[in-house]
Amino acid sequence: MNGGAAMTMGHPQPDVVPVSQSLADLTLVTDTSTLRQVAEKMSRHNNSVPDDMAKMTDMEVRGFLNLYGRYMAEKSTKPAISWGKIQQPDANMLKPYDELPAAGDTASEGELLKKLAVLKLNGGLGTSMGCTGPKSVIEVRNDSTFLDLIVQQIEHINKKYEGADVPLLLMNSFNTDGETAKIIQKYQDTNVTITTFQQSRFPRIDKDTLEPLPLSHTRYQHSDWYPPGHGDVFEAVFNSGLVDTLLAQGKEYLFVSNVDNLGATVDTKILRMLEETECEYCMELTDKTRADVKGGTIISYDGKVSLLEVAQVPKQYLEQFKSIKKFKVFNTNNIWLSLRAIKRVMQTGALQLDIIVNNKAVGDKKVVQLETAIGAAISYFKNACGVNVPRSRFLPVKSTSDPMLIQSNMFTLKSGSLVKNPLREFATTPVVKLGDEFKKVSSYLSRFGSIPDVLELDHLTVSGDVSFGSDVVLKGTVIIVVNTGSKVMIPRGSILENQVITGDLHITSH
């Protein structure tokens, strides 16, 4: 592959097969009259709308109708999970990271890396943090964006290991595809080949009528559509032709992770384990804290490795699921896959991922989004397993509470990777919870003279109108809760250790 090249796999062009024929080819759980009516309406809609943006490709139609048909059937027929069949994963299903053998010397690591491609899930926007455009272009450390750091990581690998030529794939949504294609042009002078491709675009469903929203008009409305979750990665990477392309280039493995998880770096120990055990699917999991109680976890179900999500848990067992005593680890969404196995599973048509029903509101209309998750695919692959990794491999940025940790002295930056400060005496990373006043990036930045020293911090909770001067040190557990209408300014150079600050207080230097 040519270093520095940037390629875009355009959204697949519509096939000539009519929607009605596509439906006939589908293997569906049900063939209800509602499903048939929706399929026929979609066919008429696709033939009549003048705007190409309002049309669906044949592959999108197939994918949507499959989910929709299963959703209609499962509302009344899907059996609940049997709690009694759930067992803790055995040693082959969940491997401690520290017990994995080292990958070997530089030469053997290089041979392994020649077989690897890296895929980042790049479909999200930064709107929840007050930013516009793809989330991957938010600046997170030293004026560098997520994408900047990811490219630096892979660039370092390709320089260190001659011939490794690890490519970067970006799975965009229709929300991020156009902007990302422009942004990646700045990496043309690197040794990283970047390929973008677009995941499916599905229609939202009117919750009252169970009809897809775009069928109600003939013009494109952005709010009618949504990307159907990261479980769509299998369909998208296979249908784009990238699986065959990568296999032809000698690639055998795909490392998939969220673009906003800066801890998700290439790890040759895990890659070696995949090769030696012929593992087709490996999920990275890390120890739960009380902030992670809703995260999906790996289980043994009927003797087979599976993922248990909170939405699957019967109400009477929710507290048991949230307990960190029984279910000790949760899914980081760092996934290692065999490319040959993806091809086999997709060619057989066996992949039927659990449906996530996401209820939303568009204006005054209640809608349903049918989504899937990549973690649910674990039971479809041979020799699948989990690896219990250090918390440092799970550093997502979901809110402005997260960049505070990433920007602090808890980590240093080396070749685009965050490296935990060796002066931190504890294996865990601090839990940071910042209130609504910090929600937008601009507000967050304005409330810190500088990011506090957190090397000895265990837990920080801040609620209300609070600002921090420069050179503040936080240790142990610090809780600052300010009443509405009041304000707290933590003075420059303050040292707060195991303190609770509440009420109408204004701390001053003394």
N, C-alpha and C positions, 0 to 999 in steps of 0.2 A: 504494500500500500504506500502511496506517496505521502511523505510527511507534510503536514501543514495544509493538506487539502481539506476543503469544506464542501460537503455534498448534502443536498436536500432531496430526500425521497418524497416527492409530492404526494398529496392526498390521492389515493387510488382513483382513477377515472371510472365513472359509472360503466358497468358492463351492459351489454345489450339484452341480457336476460330480463324479462318482465318480472315484477314483484310477485305476481301470482304463480309463476313457474318456480321462483326462488322458494316460495313457501312450500310447494309440493316436494321439494328436495330436502326439506328440513326434517330432522328427527325431533319431534316435539312430544312433550309429556301429554299434551292434550290438543284437541282440534275443535275447540268450542266455536259456536257460532259467532261469539264476540271476536275471537281471534281472526276468524275468516273475514268478518266484516272490516276489521281494522286493516288487514292485509290488502283487501280490495280497495279500500279508500286510499291507502298509501300508494298503491299502483296508479290510481287515477290522479292523485296529487302529484306524483313524480312526473307524469306525462303532461300535466297542465300548467305547472308553475313556470313562469318565464325566467325566474332568477335561479341560476345554477346553485347558488348558496342554499336555496331552500330545498334542493333535491338531496336525496340520499343515494350513496353508491349501493350497488347490489350487495356488497359485503356488509355494509352497515345495516341494510334491511334484514339480511339473514341473521346477523348478530342480535339486532333489536328484537325481531320476532321470536327468536329462540328464548331470550330472556323474558319477553312479555308472555309468551305461551306458558312457560314454566311458572311465572309469577301467578297467572290466573289459576293454574292447577294447584299450586302449592298453598294458596291461601286457605284451602279447605282440606287438602289431602296430605301435606307434608308431615311425616311423623316427627314428634318431638324427640330431642336427643335423650337417650336413656342414661340417666346420671349414674346408675349402678354399673354401667359398662366402662366408665371412665377410669383409667389407671394412670399412674405416674409413668412417664417414659423410662425405658430401661437404659442401660449404659450405651447400647448401640444406637438408640434413638436420640439421646441427648449427651453429647460429648463435652467434657470440660476443655476449654481452650488451652489451658496450661498443660494438659496432657497430650496435646497434639505434637507429633514429632516435628522437629525443625525441617524447613524445606531443603536444606543442604547448602552447599557453597554457592558462590555467585554464578558459576557456570550452570549448575543445575537449576537454580532459580530462573536464570535467563531462558533456559529451555522450556520451563513451565510457562513463563510469561508470553512466549511466542504463541501459546495456545489460547490466550485470553483476550476477550473484548469486554469493555466496560460500558454499561448502559445506565443512564441517569433518567429518572422519571421527572420530566420537566413541564408538566401540564398546568402547574398552579400559578396563580397570580398573587401579587403582594398586597391586595386590597385590604385584607384584614389588619395589616400593619400600617395602613395609610399611604401605601406606595402604588404607583401605576406600573403596568407592564408585568412581564414574567418575574416571579419571585426570585429566580436565579440571578437577577442582576441587581439585587439589593446589596449594598456595600456592608460587609460584615466584619472585616478586620483589615486594618492598615490600608484603607481606601480600595481594598480588593473585594470583588463580588464573589458569590458562590461559584459562578462559572470560571472566573479568573483563577481561583484556588484549585478547582478541579483540573483545569488544563495544566496548571503548574505541577500538580501531583503526577499526572500522566507523562508530561514532558520530562520530568525527572527520571521516571522509570525508563522511558525510551532512550534517554542519554546514558543512564547507568548500565543498562543491559543491552548490549549490541544486538540488533536484529529482533528485539522484543516486539517493536512496532505495535504496541497496544493501541487500538483505536477507541475513540469515544463516540458512543451513540446517544442521541438525545431524543426521547419520546415526548413530543410536544402534543398539546391539545390544540383545538382550533382557536383557543384563546391566546396561545403563546407562539404559534408556529411562525407567523409573519415577522414578528419582532425578533424572535430568536435567529431567524435566517439572516437578518441584518447584523445582529450583534456578533455572531461568530466570525464575521469577516475579519475582525481584528486579530484573530488567532492564525491567520494565514502564514505568518512567518515562524510558527512553532513547528515542532516535529510531530504534532498530534493530528491524525486524520479525524475529522469530525463529520459525522453523518447524522442528519436529522430525519425523522419520519413522524407521521401524525397518527395518533390513535383515533378511534372511532368518535363520531359525533352522533349522539342519540337524541331523540325527541323526548322532552318531558311529557308526563302523562297527567291529564286533568284528573284529580282525585275523585271528583263526583261522577264524571261520565266515563272514566277509564279510557278516554280517547287521546291519542298524541296531540299535543298543542298545535303543531304546524298544520294539521289538517283543517284548521278552522279559517285559514286565509291563504292567499296566494303570494304573499310577499315574505321576504326573509326577516325574521325577528330574532335577534341574538338571544333573547331571554327564553326562547322556545327550546333551546338545545343545551346539552351538557356533555362533558366527557365522562364515560361510565366507569371510572375507577381504574386503579392500576392492575386489576386482574385482566384488563383488556390488553396487557402487554403481549400475551401469548398470541392472540389473534393478530395484533398490529405488526409484531416483528416477523411473524410467519407470512402473513398476506403481503407484506411489503417486499418480500423476496430476500430480506437481509439474512435469514437463517442460511439459505443456500449460498449466498454470497460469502458469508463468513466461513462456512465450512470449506468452500473452495479455496479460501485463503489460508487454510490450515488452522483456523480457530476451532476450538473444541468446547470452550467454556464461556459463560456469560455471567458477569457480576452485575447485579441489578440493585440499585438503591435510590432513595429519594434524593433529589438534587440539593435539598436543604440540610442534609445530614453530613456535616463536615468530618464526622468520625468514620464514615464509610469509605475507608481507603483500601487499596488493593493489599491483600494479605496472602503471602505465598504459603504460609502454614496451612491455611484452609484449602488453598488450591491444591497443595500436595495431598491432603487428605481425600479430596474428591477423586484424584487420579488413582490413588492407591486402593481405595475402597470401592471404586466404580460407583460412587454416589452420584445420582442424577439430579438431586435437589438438596441443597443445604440451606437451612434458615439460621441466621444468627439471632440468638436470644440473649438477654442480659438480665441481671438480678432486678427484681421489683423493688421499688421504694413505695412509700404510701402515696406518691404522686402518680404511680403507674398502675393503679389497681384495676383499671378497665382494659388494659392491654391484652391482646390475644395471647394464648399460651399453647405450648406443644403438649400433646397428650397421647396416650396409647388408647385406641378405641377399637374394640374387637381385635386386638392384637396388631393393629396397624397404626403407624404414626399419622396423627391428624392435628389440625389446629382448632382450638376451642376459642371462639369469640364471645364477648360479653352478651351480644344479641342472641346467642343460642342458649344461654343459661336460663333454666326455669327460675321464676321469681324466688321460690323458696330456697334456692341454692346460691343466690347472688352474693350474699355476705361470705359464703364459703369460697366462692370464686375470687372475690376481692382480697381474701386473706393472703398475706405473704408467707404464711406458714405452709399451706398445702400447695399452692401454685406459685412457685418461687421465681419464675422467669417470665419474660414477655417478649413478643416478637419485635425486633428492631426494624423490620422490613429491608434488611440487607440479605439478599437472596443470591445464591450461587447455583447456576443451572448448566446442565449438559445441553449443548446445541443439538446434538443428534437426538437426544431424548425429546426435546421440544418438537422437532420435526416428526418423530414417531407419534407422539401424543396428538399433535394437530392433524396429522394425516388420518388417524383412526377416527377422529371426531368424538373421542370419548370425553373430552374435557367439558364438564358441566359444573362450573364453580357455584358455590352457594350464593344466593342473591341477597344483596344488602338493599333493603328498602329505605331510601332516604327521603323523608317527608320534608318538603320545603314550601315556601310561599313566593309566588311571583306576582307582585302587586297585591291585589285582594283575592287572588286565585290560589287555592291549595293544590299543589302538584306533588307527583311522586317521581323520583329518579331511581331507576333500577341499576345497581352498580355491582361490581365484583372486586375481590381483593386477591392479590398475587399469592398471599399466604395460604389461601384455601386450596391451592393446587398441589400442596405437598403430598397428598395421598395418591396422586396420579403417577408418581415417579418411583422408579426402582431404587432400593437402598437409600431412600430419603432419610435425612436426619437433621438434628439441630446441633448447634455448637453454642455453649454458654460462654459468651465473650465478655471482656471487661467493659465497664460502662463507658470508657473512652471511645468505644466504637459506635456509641449512640449519642450524638450531639446535634439533635435537630433544632431548627429555628422555627417554631410554630407561633411564637408571640415574642414581644420585646423582652420578656423575662429571660429568654434564651441567649440573645446576643450579649447580655451583660456578662455571663459566664465566659463566653467565647472570647470576648474582648479584654478579659481580666488577666491578672498575672497567674491564673490557674493554668494557662497554656502559653506556649511559645509557638511561633510559626517556623516551620522548616520545610522548604521545597513544596509549599502549598498545603502541608499537613499540619494539623494541630498536635503538638506534643505536650503531654502533661508535665507540669513543672515538677522536677524531682524533689523540690523543697516541700511539696504537699505530703504530709505524713500519713494521710488516710487514703485508703484505696477508693473510697467513694468520692463522688463529686457533690458539691453543695446543691441543695434544693432552693431555687429562687422563684418567688412569686411576687410579681409587681402588679399593682392595681390598675384600674381603668385610666387613671391619669397618665400612665406610661404607655398606653396602648398603641398610639401612633408613633412611628419612628421619630418624627420631628419633636414630639413632646418628650419622648424618652431621652433624646440627646440633650434637650434643653435643661434636664433635671440633674445632670451630672457635671460637676466641674472637671472631674476625671473619674474613670471607673475605679471603684474601691478595691483595696487589697482584700482578697477573699481566701488566701491560702489556708487560714484556720477557721473558715466559716463552715458551719453545718447546714444552717437553714436561715433564709431571709424571707420575711413577709412584709410587704409595704402596702398600705391602703390609705388613700387620701392624698391631699396636696403636700407632698414631701419632695424636698430637693436635697442634694448632697454636694457639699463643697469638695474641693480637690483634696487628694491625699488622705481620704477617710479609710480606716481599717475596720473590718467587720470580722468578729470571731464568735464561734459557738452558734447560739441561736439568737437572732435579732428580730424582733417584731415591732413594727412601727405602724400604729393605727391612729389616724387623725380624724376627728369629727368633721362633718360637712361645715364649710365656712371657716375652718381653722387651717393653719399652715404650720409645717415644721421644716426648718432649714438646719440640716446637720452641718456644723461649721467645719471649715477646712482643718485637716489634721486630726479630727476626732477619732477616738478608738472606742468602738462599741462592742462589748463582750457580754454575751448572755443577758441582753437587756430587752425589756418590754417598755415601749414608749406609747402612751395612749393619751387621748383627750386633747385639750386646747393648750398645746405646749409650743413654745418657741425656744429652741436650744441656742444658747449663745456661747461664744468663746469665753474662757475664764482662765 
